[in-house]
């Protein structure tokens, strides 16, 4: 569900943060740029990478524990039942490697791999990367306690910026984890472009373990993004609350409705927020008008076939090596080799 696309926008004047007017573009000013760019577009959109503040992180954890949200349990089954096979592929000939996780979250799934690697004395350093500084702080503090002996360096920032930082620190072989079908948070062309960019940051022989949510019954897919408890709704609306908290916005979230769709032909599951009335929203001095029934596109969660995943690997400079499937064939974690 997490999105990694970076929106391009013209620089704006520095924003005063914590009473200090910083000359450089800060995280908050980039957030403002991206929000203004998206809400000024036709149609309107918001970048879903900004779902993940402290409140959003908690809501996403709640969503992963929700009965209708199947991807988490599917991937957990793979990591629980096929731990040894996955880790043996990672260890390879036994040389030292950096295990880099893009969008690490709370590392619930990767913890299966980390524990096995530690138990089998694998020579590796874990480098979780996440856009949320809350997540990285959590991992840096908790993992050395729950997994004694782990070597961890958490990296807070954009994926490719942090991959460059990781490469500068170490020339060891890289094994990259991109789990949870995060690749599905992009349209097809953007997903291929992302994989090509990722390949450009790797060397021949480096490995990628990437998760894909597969096409299945449309009712099953749609229920996962429209759960009965309304967690996905609150997760989406929290981004409006975050804009209010951090960017001096005045969204009335009660005037927006969560609306998910799924197209079984294309495999695209999309989420929108719909304005329930004509209204005007302020972000600082900027005014944004909404018409009744106008929508904000929030995110896409693309579903795939196995054939599509293998073509994506080849088109982006990887060789597909193996698919690890769960029992219902709803989800796969694929190993690709950079070549």
HELIX and SHEET records of a PDB file:
HELIX    1   1 UNK A   27  UNK A   40  1                                  14    
HELIX    2   2 UNK A   48  UNK A   51  5                                   4    
HELIX    3   3 UNK A   54  UNK A   64  1                                  11    
HELIX    4   4 UNK A   70  UNK A   81  1                                  12    
HELIX    5   5 UNK A   83  UNK A   91  1                                   9    
HELIX    6   6 UNK A  110  UNK A  119  1                                  10    
HELIX    7   7 UNK A  133  UNK A  146  1                                  14    
HELIX    8   8 UNK A  159  UNK A  169  1                                  11    
HELIX    9   9 UNK A  182  UNK A  185  5                                   4    
HELIX   10  10 UNK A  188  UNK A  200  1                                  13    
HELIX   11  11 UNK A  218  UNK A  224  1                                   7    
HELIX   12  12 UNK A  231  UNK A  247  1                                  17    
HELIX   13  13 UNK A  253  UNK A  255  5                                   3    
HELIX   14  14 UNK A  306  UNK A  315  1                                  10    
SHEET    1   A 2 UNK A  16  UNK A  17  0                                        
SHEET    2   A 2 UNK A  20  UNK A  21 -1                                        
SHEET    1   B 4 UNK A  44  UNK A  45  0                                        
SHEET    2   B 4 UNK A 295  UNK A 302  1                                        
SHEET    3   B 4 UNK A 268  UNK A 275 -1                                        
SHEET    4   B 4 UNK A 256  UNK A 263 -1                                        
SHEET    1   C 7 UNK A 155  UNK A 156  0                                        
SHEET    2   C 7 UNK A 124  UNK A 130  1                                        
SHEET    3   C 7 UNK A  97  UNK A 102  1                                        
SHEET    4   C 7 UNK A 173  UNK A 178  1                                        
SHEET    5   C 7 UNK A 207  UNK A 213  1                                        
SHEET    6   C 7 UNK A 331  UNK A 338 -1                                        
SHEET    7   C 7 UNK A 318  UNK A 325 -1                                        
SHEET    1   D 2 UNK A 279  UNK A 283  0                                        
SHEET    2   D 2 UNK A 286  UNK A 290 -1                                        
END                                                                             
